[in-house]
Amino acid sequence: MEEKEIIELLRHKRHDWMNQIQLLQGYATLGKQDRLLSQLEEIKEEAEEERKLLNSDALKFPLWLLSFNWVHKTYRLRYFIRGEVDLSRHDPTLLAYGKRMIEIMDGHIGNEELYEGTCTIYVGGQDTLGLSWEWEGLFHEPERLKETLNEEGFIATIFDSKELSIEMTIE
């Protein structure tokens, strides 16, 4: 990673932290104790997921996930890591699959829509690595999207043209 990219990553991260601090400050000023505590808990959970991702012994895929929301303006992604995982062995594969998934989805989204997603990373049976992606938003030609994803090795399901579920297993 180039110095310029590192600075850009830090700049975005700092911006996110400042937004969260301002939100907390607003809740505190307005005396909204319940919202303040809820937001603090959310920040704590996000930081814990980030810790697990950064400790996964991989470089490329974690950086891609960390910068995802800044790079992809029509998507918002949250990630969850179940347990401690070692992604190092699959780092290039995870990055390639993630990029390919978004490339395929890009052909089936609307420019004015925001697509919200979650990615859950877990260790499956026989030490396989599993990724479960859940996306919400209105998809164009949903059956073709599902077909294309399945042809590329993903396991995709779509509900009502607006809920996309994608499973990946890496051995």
PyMOL CGO cylinders between C-alpha atoms (Angstrom):
from pymol import cmd
from pymol.cgo import CYLINDER

trace = [
    CYLINDER, 0.00, 0.00, 0.00, 1.35, 3.39, -0.99, 0.3, 1, 1, 1, 1, 1, 1,
    CYLINDER, 1.35, 3.39, -0.99, 1.78, 6.23, 1.51, 0.3, 1, 1, 1, 1, 1, 1,
    CYLINDER, 1.78, 6.23, 1.51, -0.92, 8.22, -0.29, 0.3, 1, 1, 1, 1, 1, 1,
    CYLINDER, -0.92, 8.22, -0.29, -3.39, 5.35, 0.14, 0.3, 1, 1, 1, 1, 1, 1,
    CYLINDER, -3.39, 5.35, 0.14, -2.51, 5.02, 3.82, 0.3, 1, 1, 1, 1, 1, 1,
    CYLINDER, -2.51, 5.02, 3.82, -3.10, 8.74, 4.39, 0.3, 1, 1, 1, 1, 1, 1,
    CYLINDER, -3.10, 8.74, 4.39, -6.41, 8.52, 2.51, 0.3, 1, 1, 1, 1, 1, 1,
    CYLINDER, -6.41, 8.52, 2.51, -7.48, 5.55, 4.66, 0.3, 1, 1, 1, 1, 1, 1,
    CYLINDER, -7.48, 5.55, 4.66, -6.55, 7.41, 7.85, 0.3, 1, 1, 1, 1, 1, 1,
    CYLINDER, -6.55, 7.41, 7.85, -8.34, 10.54, 6.62, 0.3, 1, 1, 1, 1, 1, 1,
    CYLINDER, -8.34, 10.54, 6.62, -11.56, 8.59, 6.07, 0.3, 1, 1, 1, 1, 1, 1,
    CYLINDER, -11.56, 8.59, 6.07, -11.26, 6.80, 9.40, 0.3, 1, 1, 1, 1, 1, 1,
    CYLINDER, -11.26, 6.80, 9.40, -10.70, 10.10, 11.20, 0.3, 1, 1, 1, 1, 1, 1,
    CYLINDER, -10.70, 10.10, 11.20, -13.77, 11.56, 9.45, 0.3, 1, 1, 1, 1, 1, 1,
    CYLINDER, -13.77, 11.56, 9.45, -15.88, 8.60, 10.62, 0.3, 1, 1, 1, 1, 1, 1,
    CYLINDER, -15.88, 8.60, 10.62, -14.64, 8.97, 14.20, 0.3, 1, 1, 1, 1, 1, 1,
    CYLINDER, -14.64, 8.97, 14.20, -15.39, 12.70, 14.20, 0.3, 1, 1, 1, 1, 1, 1,
    CYLINDER, -15.39, 12.70, 14.20, -18.94, 11.98, 12.96, 0.3, 1, 1, 1, 1, 1, 1,
    CYLINDER, -18.94, 11.98, 12.96, -19.44, 9.48, 15.76, 0.3, 1, 1, 1, 1, 1, 1,
    CYLINDER, -19.44, 9.48, 15.76, -18.07, 11.87, 18.39, 0.3, 1, 1, 1, 1, 1, 1,
    CYLINDER, -18.07, 11.87, 18.39, -20.36, 14.66, 17.16, 0.3, 1, 1, 1, 1, 1, 1,
    CYLINDER, -20.36, 14.66, 17.16, -23.33, 12.30, 17.33, 0.3, 1, 1, 1, 1, 1, 1,
    CYLINDER, -23.33, 12.30, 17.33, -22.42, 11.32, 20.90, 0.3, 1, 1, 1, 1, 1, 1,
    CYLINDER, -22.42, 11.32, 20.90, -21.96, 14.97, 21.83, 0.3, 1, 1, 1, 1, 1, 1,
    CYLINDER, -21.96, 14.97, 21.83, -25.39, 15.79, 20.38, 0.3, 1, 1, 1, 1, 1, 1,
    CYLINDER, -25.39, 15.79, 20.38, -27.10, 13.04, 22.38, 0.3, 1, 1, 1, 1, 1, 1,
    CYLINDER, -27.10, 13.04, 22.38, -25.28, 14.18, 25.55, 0.3, 1, 1, 1, 1, 1, 1,
    CYLINDER, -25.28, 14.18, 25.55, -26.24, 17.83, 24.99, 0.3, 1, 1, 1, 1, 1, 1,
    CYLINDER, -26.24, 17.83, 24.99, -29.89, 16.93, 24.43, 0.3, 1, 1, 1, 1, 1, 1,
    CYLINDER, -29.89, 16.93, 24.43, -29.90, 14.69, 27.51, 0.3, 1, 1, 1, 1, 1, 1,
    CYLINDER, -29.90, 14.69, 27.51, -30.80, 11.60, 25.48, 0.3, 1, 1, 1, 1, 1, 1,
    CYLINDER, -30.80, 11.60, 25.48, -29.06, 9.15, 27.77, 0.3, 1, 1, 1, 1, 1, 1,
    CYLINDER, -29.06, 9.15, 27.77, -30.63, 6.04, 26.21, 0.3, 1, 1, 1, 1, 1, 1,
    CYLINDER, -30.63, 6.04, 26.21, -29.56, 7.05, 22.67, 0.3, 1, 1, 1, 1, 1, 1,
    CYLINDER, -29.56, 7.05, 22.67, -26.09, 8.00, 23.95, 0.3, 1, 1, 1, 1, 1, 1,
    CYLINDER, -26.09, 8.00, 23.95, -25.59, 4.61, 25.61, 0.3, 1, 1, 1, 1, 1, 1,
    CYLINDER, -25.59, 4.61, 25.61, -26.97, 2.79, 22.57, 0.3, 1, 1, 1, 1, 1, 1,
    CYLINDER, -26.97, 2.79, 22.57, -24.60, 4.66, 20.24, 0.3, 1, 1, 1, 1, 1, 1,
    CYLINDER, -24.60, 4.66, 20.24, -21.64, 3.98, 22.55, 0.3, 1, 1, 1, 1, 1, 1,
    CYLINDER, -21.64, 3.98, 22.55, -22.48, 0.27, 22.50, 0.3, 1, 1, 1, 1, 1, 1,
    CYLINDER, -22.48, 0.27, 22.50, -22.66, 0.32, 18.69, 0.3, 1, 1, 1, 1, 1, 1,
    CYLINDER, -22.66, 0.32, 18.69, -19.26, 2.03, 18.46, 0.3, 1, 1, 1, 1, 1, 1,
    CYLINDER, -19.26, 2.03, 18.46, -17.80, -0.52, 20.87, 0.3, 1, 1, 1, 1, 1, 1,
    CYLINDER, -17.80, -0.52, 20.87, -19.16, -3.43, 18.81, 0.3, 1, 1, 1, 1, 1, 1,
    CYLINDER, -19.16, -3.43, 18.81, -17.83, -1.91, 15.58, 0.3, 1, 1, 1, 1, 1, 1,
    CYLINDER, -17.83, -1.91, 15.58, -14.39, -1.44, 17.14, 0.3, 1, 1, 1, 1, 1, 1,
    CYLINDER, -14.39, -1.44, 17.14, -14.39, -5.08, 18.30, 0.3, 1, 1, 1, 1, 1, 1,
    CYLINDER, -14.39, -5.08, 18.30, -15.23, -6.32, 14.79, 0.3, 1, 1, 1, 1, 1, 1,
    CYLINDER, -15.23, -6.32, 14.79, -12.49, -4.09, 13.39, 0.3, 1, 1, 1, 1, 1, 1,
    CYLINDER, -12.49, -4.09, 13.39, -10.03, -5.56, 15.92, 0.3, 1, 1, 1, 1, 1, 1,
    CYLINDER, -10.03, -5.56, 15.92, -10.88, -9.10, 14.83, 0.3, 1, 1, 1, 1, 1, 1,
    CYLINDER, -10.88, -9.10, 14.83, -10.52, -8.14, 11.17, 0.3, 1, 1, 1, 1, 1, 1,
    CYLINDER, -10.52, -8.14, 11.17, -7.15, -6.47, 11.72, 0.3, 1, 1, 1, 1, 1, 1,
    CYLINDER, -7.15, -6.47, 11.72, -5.94, -9.50, 13.72, 0.3, 1, 1, 1, 1, 1, 1,
    CYLINDER, -5.94, -9.50, 13.72, -6.95, -11.95, 10.97, 0.3, 1, 1, 1, 1, 1, 1,
    CYLINDER, -6.95, -11.95, 10.97, -3.36, -12.09, 9.64, 0.3, 1, 1, 1, 1, 1, 1,
    CYLINDER, -3.36, -12.09, 9.64, -4.45, -10.96, 6.17, 0.3, 1, 1, 1, 1, 1, 1,
    CYLINDER, -4.45, -10.96, 6.17, -3.75, -7.64, 4.48, 0.3, 1, 1, 1, 1, 1, 1,
    CYLINDER, -3.75, -7.64, 4.48, -5.61, -7.14, 1.20, 0.3, 1, 1, 1, 1, 1, 1,
    CYLINDER, -5.61, -7.14, 1.20, -9.11, -8.32, 2.07, 0.3, 1, 1, 1, 1, 1, 1,
    CYLINDER, -9.11, -8.32, 2.07, -9.22, -6.47, 5.43, 0.3, 1, 1, 1, 1, 1, 1,
    CYLINDER, -9.22, -6.47, 5.43, -8.09, -3.24, 3.73, 0.3, 1, 1, 1, 1, 1, 1,
    CYLINDER, -8.09, -3.24, 3.73, -10.76, -3.73, 1.08, 0.3, 1, 1, 1, 1, 1, 1,
    CYLINDER, -10.76, -3.73, 1.08, -13.43, -4.19, 3.77, 0.3, 1, 1, 1, 1, 1, 1,
    CYLINDER, -13.43, -4.19, 3.77, -12.18, -1.24, 5.83, 0.3, 1, 1, 1, 1, 1, 1,
    CYLINDER, -12.18, -1.24, 5.83, -12.26, 1.12, 2.84, 0.3, 1, 1, 1, 1, 1, 1,
    CYLINDER, -12.26, 1.12, 2.84, -15.37, -0.36, 1.22, 0.3, 1, 1, 1, 1, 1, 1,
    CYLINDER, -15.37, -0.36, 1.22, -17.89, 2.32, 2.27, 0.3, 1, 1, 1, 1, 1, 1,
    CYLINDER, -17.89, 2.32, 2.27, -15.59, 5.13, 1.17, 0.3, 1, 1, 1, 1, 1, 1,
    CYLINDER, -15.59, 5.13, 1.17, -14.88, 3.61, -2.24, 0.3, 1, 1, 1, 1, 1, 1,
    CYLINDER, -14.88, 3.61, -2.24, -18.36, 2.30, -3.12, 0.3, 1, 1, 1, 1, 1, 1,
    CYLINDER, -18.36, 2.30, -3.12, -20.76, 5.21, -2.80, 0.3, 1, 1, 1, 1, 1, 1,
    CYLINDER, -20.76, 5.21, -2.80, -23.94, 3.23, -3.57, 0.3, 1, 1, 1, 1, 1, 1,
    CYLINDER, -23.94, 3.23, -3.57, -23.22, 0.58, -0.92, 0.3, 1, 1, 1, 1, 1, 1,
    CYLINDER, -23.22, 0.58, -0.92, -23.00, 0.55, 2.87, 0.3, 1, 1, 1, 1, 1, 1,
    CYLINDER, -23.00, 0.55, 2.87, -21.42, -2.54, 4.36, 0.3, 1, 1, 1, 1, 1, 1,
    CYLINDER, -21.42, -2.54, 4.36, -20.98, -3.78, 7.91, 0.3, 1, 1, 1, 1, 1, 1,
    CYLINDER, -20.98, -3.78, 7.91, -18.98, -6.88, 8.69, 0.3, 1, 1, 1, 1, 1, 1,
    CYLINDER, -18.98, -6.88, 8.69, -19.01, -9.36, 11.54, 0.3, 1, 1, 1, 1, 1, 1,
    CYLINDER, -19.01, -9.36, 11.54, -16.41, -11.97, 12.34, 0.3, 1, 1, 1, 1, 1, 1,
    CYLINDER, -16.41, -11.97, 12.34, -17.53, -14.99, 14.33, 0.3, 1, 1, 1, 1, 1, 1,
    CYLINDER, -17.53, -14.99, 14.33, -14.64, -16.03, 16.55, 0.3, 1, 1, 1, 1, 1, 1,
    CYLINDER, -14.64, -16.03, 16.55, -11.00, -15.50, 15.72, 0.3, 1, 1, 1, 1, 1, 1,
    CYLINDER, -11.00, -15.50, 15.72, -10.22, -16.34, 12.11, 0.3, 1, 1, 1, 1, 1, 1,
    CYLINDER, -10.22, -16.34, 12.11, -7.01, -16.57, 10.11, 0.3, 1, 1, 1, 1, 1, 1,
    CYLINDER, -7.01, -16.57, 10.11, -7.70, -15.10, 6.68, 0.3, 1, 1, 1, 1, 1, 1,
    CYLINDER, -7.70, -15.10, 6.68, -4.07, -15.01, 5.56, 0.3, 1, 1, 1, 1, 1, 1,
    CYLINDER, -4.07, -15.01, 5.56, -4.20, -18.25, 3.57, 0.3, 1, 1, 1, 1, 1, 1,
    CYLINDER, -4.20, -18.25, 3.57, -7.19, -17.02, 1.57, 0.3, 1, 1, 1, 1, 1, 1,
    CYLINDER, -7.19, -17.02, 1.57, -6.39, -13.30, 1.38, 0.3, 1, 1, 1, 1, 1, 1,
    CYLINDER, -6.39, -13.30, 1.38, -6.00, -12.95, -2.44, 0.3, 1, 1, 1, 1, 1, 1,
    CYLINDER, -6.00, -12.95, -2.44, -8.98, -15.25, -3.08, 0.3, 1, 1, 1, 1, 1, 1,
    CYLINDER, -8.98, -15.25, -3.08, -11.24, -13.35, -0.69, 0.3, 1, 1, 1, 1, 1, 1,
    CYLINDER, -11.24, -13.35, -0.69, -10.31, -10.06, -2.32, 0.3, 1, 1, 1, 1, 1, 1,
    CYLINDER, -10.31, -10.06, -2.32, -10.89, -11.42, -5.83, 0.3, 1, 1, 1, 1, 1, 1,
    CYLINDER, -10.89, -11.42, -5.83, -14.29, -12.91, -4.90, 0.3, 1, 1, 1, 1, 1, 1,
    CYLINDER, -14.29, -12.91, -4.90, -15.37, -9.74, -3.09, 0.3, 1, 1, 1, 1, 1, 1,
    CYLINDER, -15.37, -9.74, -3.09, -14.44, -7.52, -6.01, 0.3, 1, 1, 1, 1, 1, 1,
    CYLINDER, -14.44, -7.52, -6.01, -16.09, -9.87, -8.50, 0.3, 1, 1, 1, 1, 1, 1,
    CYLINDER, -16.09, -9.87, -8.50, -19.30, -10.01, -6.45, 0.3, 1, 1, 1, 1, 1, 1,
    CYLINDER, -19.30, -10.01, -6.45, -19.55, -6.20, -6.43, 0.3, 1, 1, 1, 1, 1, 1,
    CYLINDER, -19.55, -6.20, -6.43, -18.71, -6.02, -10.14, 0.3, 1, 1, 1, 1, 1, 1,
    CYLINDER, -18.71, -6.02, -10.14, -21.61, -8.36, -10.91, 0.3, 1, 1, 1, 1, 1, 1,
    CYLINDER, -21.61, -8.36, -10.91, -23.98, -6.54, -8.56, 0.3, 1, 1, 1, 1, 1, 1,
    CYLINDER, -23.98, -6.54, -8.56, -23.04, -3.18, -10.13, 0.3, 1, 1, 1, 1, 1, 1,
    CYLINDER, -23.04, -3.18, -10.13, -24.75, -4.32, -13.32, 0.3, 1, 1, 1, 1, 1, 1,
    CYLINDER, -24.75, -4.32, -13.32, -28.05, -4.78, -11.47, 0.3, 1, 1, 1, 1, 1, 1,
    CYLINDER, -28.05, -4.78, -11.47, -28.37, -1.73, -9.22, 0.3, 1, 1, 1, 1, 1, 1,
    CYLINDER, -28.37, -1.73, -9.22, -29.95, 1.71, -9.52, 0.3, 1, 1, 1, 1, 1, 1,
    CYLINDER, -29.95, 1.71, -9.52, -27.76, 4.79, -9.26, 0.3, 1, 1, 1, 1, 1, 1,
    CYLINDER, -27.76, 4.79, -9.26, -30.12, 6.55, -6.86, 0.3, 1, 1, 1, 1, 1, 1,
    CYLINDER, -30.12, 6.55, -6.86, -30.51, 3.63, -4.45, 0.3, 1, 1, 1, 1, 1, 1,
    CYLINDER, -30.51, 3.63, -4.45, -28.38, 2.86, -1.40, 0.3, 1, 1, 1, 1, 1, 1,
    CYLINDER, -28.38, 2.86, -1.40, -27.67, -0.85, -0.96, 0.3, 1, 1, 1, 1, 1, 1,
    CYLINDER, -27.67, -0.85, -0.96, -27.10, -1.88, 2.64, 0.3, 1, 1, 1, 1, 1, 1,
    CYLINDER, -27.10, -1.88, 2.64, -25.25, -5.06, 3.38, 0.3, 1, 1, 1, 1, 1, 1,
    CYLINDER, -25.25, -5.06, 3.38, -23.66, -7.21, 6.01, 0.3, 1, 1, 1, 1, 1, 1,
    CYLINDER, -23.66, -7.21, 6.01, -20.85, -9.69, 5.62, 0.3, 1, 1, 1, 1, 1, 1,
    CYLINDER, -20.85, -9.69, 5.62, -20.44, -12.41, 8.24, 0.3, 1, 1, 1, 1, 1, 1,
    CYLINDER, -20.44, -12.41, 8.24, -17.14, -14.29, 8.22, 0.3, 1, 1, 1, 1, 1, 1,
    CYLINDER, -17.14, -14.29, 8.22, -16.92, -17.60, 10.05, 0.3, 1, 1, 1, 1, 1, 1,
    CYLINDER, -16.92, -17.60, 10.05, -15.06, -20.90, 10.20, 0.3, 1, 1, 1, 1, 1, 1,
    CYLINDER, -15.06, -20.90, 10.20, -17.29, -23.66, 8.90, 0.3, 1, 1, 1, 1, 1, 1,
    CYLINDER, -17.29, -23.66, 8.90, -17.13, -27.43, 9.04, 0.3, 1, 1, 1, 1, 1, 1,
    CYLINDER, -17.13, -27.43, 9.04, -13.81, -29.14, 8.28, 0.3, 1, 1, 1, 1, 1, 1,
    CYLINDER, -13.81, -29.14, 8.28, -12.02, -25.79, 8.75, 0.3, 1, 1, 1, 1, 1, 1,
    CYLINDER, -12.02, -25.79, 8.75, -13.60, -24.22, 5.67, 0.3, 1, 1, 1, 1, 1, 1,
    CYLINDER, -13.60, -24.22, 5.67, -13.97, -20.46, 5.62, 0.3, 1, 1, 1, 1, 1, 1,
    CYLINDER, -13.97, -20.46, 5.62, -17.50, -19.18, 5.12, 0.3, 1, 1, 1, 1, 1, 1,
    CYLINDER, -17.50, -19.18, 5.12, -18.74, -15.75, 4.14, 0.3, 1, 1, 1, 1, 1, 1,
    CYLINDER, -18.74, -15.75, 4.14, -22.38, -14.82, 4.22, 0.3, 1, 1, 1, 1, 1, 1,
    CYLINDER, -22.38, -14.82, 4.22, -23.38, -11.60, 2.45, 0.3, 1, 1, 1, 1, 1, 1,
    CYLINDER, -23.38, -11.60, 2.45, -26.84, -10.07, 2.91, 0.3, 1, 1, 1, 1, 1, 1,
    CYLINDER, -26.84, -10.07, 2.91, -27.82, -7.10, 0.71, 0.3, 1, 1, 1, 1, 1, 1,
    CYLINDER, -27.82, -7.10, 0.71, -30.97, -4.96, 0.74, 0.3, 1, 1, 1, 1, 1, 1,
    CYLINDER, -30.97, -4.96, 0.74, -32.00, -2.70, -2.11, 0.3, 1, 1, 1, 1, 1, 1,
    CYLINDER, -32.00, -2.70, -2.11, -33.97, -2.90, -5.34, 0.3, 1, 1, 1, 1, 1, 1,
    CYLINDER, -33.97, -2.90, -5.34, -32.11, -5.04, -7.89, 0.3, 1, 1, 1, 1, 1, 1,
    CYLINDER, -32.11, -5.04, -7.89, -32.79, -4.89, -11.63, 0.3, 1, 1, 1, 1, 1, 1,
    CYLINDER, -32.79, -4.89, -11.63, -33.18, -8.23, -13.43, 0.3, 1, 1, 1, 1, 1, 1,
    CYLINDER, -33.18, -8.23, -13.43, -32.90, -10.15, -10.15, 0.3, 1, 1, 1, 1, 1, 1,
    CYLINDER, -32.90, -10.15, -10.15, -33.09, -13.61, -11.74, 0.3, 1, 1, 1, 1, 1, 1,
    CYLINDER, -33.09, -13.61, -11.74, -30.25, -12.76, -14.13, 0.3, 1, 1, 1, 1, 1, 1,
    CYLINDER, -30.25, -12.76, -14.13, -28.23, -11.41, -11.17, 0.3, 1, 1, 1, 1, 1, 1,
    CYLINDER, -28.23, -11.41, -11.17, -28.79, -14.66, -9.26, 0.3, 1, 1, 1, 1, 1, 1,
    CYLINDER, -28.79, -14.66, -9.26, -27.88, -16.71, -12.33, 0.3, 1, 1, 1, 1, 1, 1,
    CYLINDER, -27.88, -16.71, -12.33, -24.66, -14.80, -12.96, 0.3, 1, 1, 1, 1, 1, 1,
    CYLINDER, -24.66, -14.80, -12.96, -23.56, -15.03, -9.32, 0.3, 1, 1, 1, 1, 1, 1,
    CYLINDER, -23.56, -15.03, -9.32, -24.26, -18.77, -9.25, 0.3, 1, 1, 1, 1, 1, 1,
    CYLINDER, -24.26, -18.77, -9.25, -22.35, -19.28, -12.51, 0.3, 1, 1, 1, 1, 1, 1,
    CYLINDER, -22.35, -19.28, -12.51, -19.34, -17.54, -10.87, 0.3, 1, 1, 1, 1, 1, 1,
    CYLINDER, -19.34, -17.54, -10.87, -19.29, -19.97, -7.94, 0.3, 1, 1, 1, 1, 1, 1,
    CYLINDER, -19.29, -19.97, -7.94, -21.38, -18.03, -5.44, 0.3, 1, 1, 1, 1, 1, 1,
    CYLINDER, -21.38, -18.03, -5.44, -24.54, -19.43, -3.91, 0.3, 1, 1, 1, 1, 1, 1,
    CYLINDER, -24.54, -19.43, -3.91, -27.11, -16.68, -4.41, 0.3, 1, 1, 1, 1, 1, 1,
    CYLINDER, -27.11, -16.68, -4.41, -30.74, -16.34, -3.41, 0.3, 1, 1, 1, 1, 1, 1,
    CYLINDER, -30.74, -16.34, -3.41, -32.93, -13.31, -4.06, 0.3, 1, 1, 1, 1, 1, 1,
    CYLINDER, -32.93, -13.31, -4.06, -36.26, -12.41, -2.45, 0.3, 1, 1, 1, 1, 1, 1,
    CYLINDER, -36.26, -12.41, -2.45, -38.80, -9.93, -3.86, 0.3, 1, 1, 1, 1, 1, 1,
    CYLINDER, -38.80, -9.93, -3.86, -36.14, -8.27, -6.08, 0.3, 1, 1, 1, 1, 1, 1,
    CYLINDER, -36.14, -8.27, -6.08, -34.80, -6.42, -3.04, 0.3, 1, 1, 1, 1, 1, 1,
    CYLINDER, -34.80, -6.42, -3.04, -33.10, -8.91, -0.71, 0.3, 1, 1, 1, 1, 1, 1,
    CYLINDER, -33.10, -8.91, -0.71, -29.99, -10.67, -1.97, 0.3, 1, 1, 1, 1, 1, 1,
    CYLINDER, -29.99, -10.67, -1.97, -28.26, -13.41, -0.01, 0.3, 1, 1, 1, 1, 1, 1,
    CYLINDER, -28.26, -13.41, -0.01, -24.85, -14.68, -1.17, 0.3, 1, 1, 1, 1, 1, 1,
    CYLINDER, -24.85, -14.68, -1.17, -22.92, -17.52, 0.40, 0.3, 1, 1, 1, 1, 1, 1,
    CYLINDER, -22.92, -17.52, 0.40, -19.26, -18.31, -0.22, 0.3, 1, 1, 1, 1, 1, 1,
    CYLINDER, -19.26, -18.31, -0.22, -17.26, -21.23, 1.08, 0.3, 1, 1, 1, 1, 1, 1,
    CYLINDER, -17.26, -21.23, 1.08, -13.49, -21.45, 0.67, 0.3, 1, 1, 1, 1, 1, 1,
    CYLINDER, -13.49, -21.45, 0.67, -11.58, -24.61, 1.50, 0.3, 1, 1, 1, 1, 1, 1,
]
cmd.load_cgo(trace, "trace")
